[in-house]
Amino acid sequence: MKSFLLSLSLLLTLACKGQTQEKSDTASPENAARSEFAVQKTDAQWRAQLSELSYAVLRKGGTELAGSSPLLDIHEPGTFVCAGCGTPVFKSEHKFESGSGWPSFDREIEGNVAFSVDTSYGMRRVEEHCAVCGGHLGHVFDDGPRQTSGKRHCINGAALEFLPER
């Protein structure tokens, strides 16, 4: 009887694949309806244009290693643009040190960032995309500076390029 119960438990464990361990198909940029974005390219075109890391982040919804972005140290006036299409998405005046290891902003450039729900890894988060090309930028959380927006846009540096103010 013990072996039967053990076998049944093992079978149920293997048969029940948890969906919380998989990235939601609806949140990833490669599965977003292509017609909703003004800039559309084939996968081969994105691969040819972007670095391997930027491709993994922008087109596959990846995340760069915390603390690895050279954009963490940028504090001069300017604009952060989508590395995929050049759309302005954040201003340096809204950047702050969050201690998270990723460039953080308390607000986006309104209209240039789109939002969706990401249910990967058993969490429910708000994912941010470039509103023009659909590239994955990062996530937004409600633990930002209270004296401003209260938001923390936690953004992959590999999804951005910085244009200094002239």
C-alpha positions as a printed Julia matrix, in Angstrom:
166×3 Matrix{Float64}:
  0.0    0.0     0.0
  2.88   2.37    0.82
  4.47   1.8    -2.58
  1.12   2.44   -4.28
  0.7    5.79   -2.46
  4.31   6.74   -3.17
  3.86   5.89   -6.86
  0.6    7.84   -7.01
  2.21  10.88   -5.36
  5.12  10.77   -7.78
  2.8   10.44  -10.77
  0.67  13.4    -9.64
  3.75  15.52   -9.02
  5.12  14.83  -12.49
  1.75  15.22  -14.18
  1.03  18.62  -12.63
  3.29  21.02  -14.44
  3.1   24.4   -12.72
  2.33  27.24  -15.08
  3.84  29.73  -12.66
  7.3   28.71  -13.84
  6.68  29.72  -17.42
  6.7   33.2   -18.89
  3.27  34.35  -19.97
  2.96  34.26  -23.76
  0.89  37.42  -23.78
  3.55  39.52  -22.08
  6.5   38.75  -24.35
  7.2   41.14  -27.22
  7.65  38.38  -29.79
  4.1   37.21  -29.12
  2.48  40.65  -29.06
  0.22  41.42  -32.0
  2.66  42.81  -34.51
  0.07  45.13  -36.05
 -0.11  47.2   -32.87
  3.43  48.6   -33.26
  4.52  51.21  -35.83
  8.03  49.72  -36.18
  7.92  46.13  -37.35
 10.89  44.0   -38.33
 11.55  40.34  -38.89
 13.44  38.36  -36.29
 16.45  38.28  -38.64
 16.37  42.08  -38.97
 16.26  42.53  -35.17
 19.16  40.06  -34.74
 21.25  41.92  -37.34
 20.56  45.33  -35.75
 20.91  44.58  -32.04
 23.74  43.23  -29.89
 23.17  39.72  -28.54
 22.24  41.1   -25.11
 19.94  43.83  -26.46
 18.22  41.26  -28.67
 17.7   38.91  -25.69
 16.21  41.72  -23.61
 14.19  43.68  -26.18
 12.89  40.86  -28.36
 12.86  37.86  -26.0
 11.92  39.56  -22.73
 15.2   38.75  -21.0
 16.86  40.53  -18.1
 20.46  41.7   -17.9
 22.53  40.97  -14.8
 22.0   43.42  -11.97
 24.76  46.02  -11.76
 26.08  45.27  -15.26
 24.73  48.28  -17.17
 27.06  51.22  -17.87
 23.89  53.37  -17.89
 23.71  53.04  -14.08
 26.43  55.7   -13.77
 24.91  58.24  -16.15
 23.66  61.32  -14.32
 24.05  64.04  -16.94
 21.08  65.74  -18.64
 19.69  63.84  -21.6
 17.2   61.29  -22.83
 17.16  57.51  -22.71
 15.8   56.04  -25.95
 14.72  52.54  -26.97
 17.78  50.71  -28.33
 15.54  49.05  -30.91
 13.92  52.05  -32.57
 15.25  55.24  -30.95
 11.96  56.27  -29.34
 12.53  58.53  -26.3
 11.26  56.58  -23.27
 12.84  58.17  -20.15
 14.5   61.49  -19.21
 17.6   61.61  -17.04
 15.95  64.16  -14.74
 13.59  61.35  -13.65
 16.38  58.83  -13.0
 17.18  57.9    -9.41
 19.37  55.49   -7.49
 17.08  52.65   -6.4
 19.77  50.24   -5.26
 18.21  47.54   -7.45
 21.14  47.23   -9.86
 19.15  48.46  -12.87
 18.6   51.98  -14.18
 15.49  53.29  -12.41
 13.15  56.15  -13.23
 10.16  57.58  -11.39
  8.19  58.16  -14.6
  8.21  57.37  -18.31
  7.79  59.71  -21.25
  4.03  59.5   -21.51
  2.71  57.82  -24.64
  6.05  56.22  -25.54
  5.86  53.29  -23.11
  3.19  50.57  -23.22
  2.28  48.29  -20.34
  1.15  44.66  -20.05
  0.8   42.03  -17.34
  3.69  39.61  -16.83
  2.82  36.46  -14.84
  6.19  34.72  -15.15
  7.95  33.08  -12.2
  4.76  32.89  -10.15
  4.48  36.67   -9.85
  2.13  39.25  -11.28
  4.09  42.29  -12.47
  3.53  45.21  -14.81
  5.86  44.85  -17.77
  6.97  47.85  -19.84
  7.45  47.87  -23.6
  8.43  50.48  -26.12
  5.1   51.69  -27.51
  6.62  52.06  -31.0
  8.45  48.73  -31.56
  7.13  46.57  -28.7
 10.58  45.92  -27.25
 10.71  44.72  -23.62
 12.17  47.44  -21.4
 11.62  46.15  -17.86
  8.97  46.38  -15.13
  7.32  49.08  -13.04
  6.79  48.79   -9.28
  5.02  50.88   -6.64
  8.08  51.32   -4.41
  9.6   54.42   -5.98
 10.19  57.85   -4.45
  7.07  58.95   -2.54
  7.89  62.64   -3.05
  7.42  62.23   -6.82
  5.35  59.51   -8.51
  5.87  56.62   -6.08
  6.81  54.47   -9.1
 10.07  52.65   -9.84
 10.52  51.87  -13.5
 13.19  49.17  -13.27
 14.69  49.14  -16.78
 17.3   46.99  -18.5
 20.18  49.18  -19.66
 20.57  46.86  -22.68
 17.13  48.06  -23.84
 18.27  51.69  -23.84
 20.69  54.11  -25.41
 21.53  57.47  -23.84
 21.46  60.71  -25.83
 23.13  63.55  -23.9
 21.44  66.94  -23.98
 23.11  69.34  -26.41
